[in-house]
Amino acid sequence: MENSYTYLTTEELAGRIKYDCRTIRQCLKDTVLLEGKHYIKPFGRRKILFLWEEVEKEMLDGARENEFLAIPMANGVVCHG
């Protein structure tokens, strides 16, 4: 069975997850959102396309994991106590 993904630009992803484009590029990309899993660079170019289904799965899985163990910190990161 062939996978079917919804491809989103950074701007489109920002609109869906209610984050600023800059936050996605500077804080999430390559730390939480990984190339080849959550986004691709088609044809070896600079343009980035996020795979919505993988990003959504990461958000939901992360929320479940951190539900009882996470302590939010002032700088936006989470301490896993």
Secondary structure as GFF3:
##gff-version 3
##sequence-region A 1 81
A	DSSP	beta_strand	7	8	.	.	.	ID=ss1
A	DSSP	alpha_helix	10	17	.	.	.	ID=ss2
A	DSSP	alpha_helix	21	23	.	.	.	ID=ss3
A	DSSP	pi_helix	24	28	.	.	.	ID=ss4
A	DSSP	beta_strand	39	40	.	.	.	ID=ss5
A	DSSP	three_ten_helix	42	44	.	.	.	ID=ss6
A	DSSP	beta_strand	49	51	.	.	.	ID=ss7
A	DSSP	alpha_helix	52	66	.	.	.	ID=ss8
A	DSSP	beta_strand	70	72	.	.	.	ID=ss9
A	DSSP	beta_strand	78	80	.	.	.	ID=ss10
###
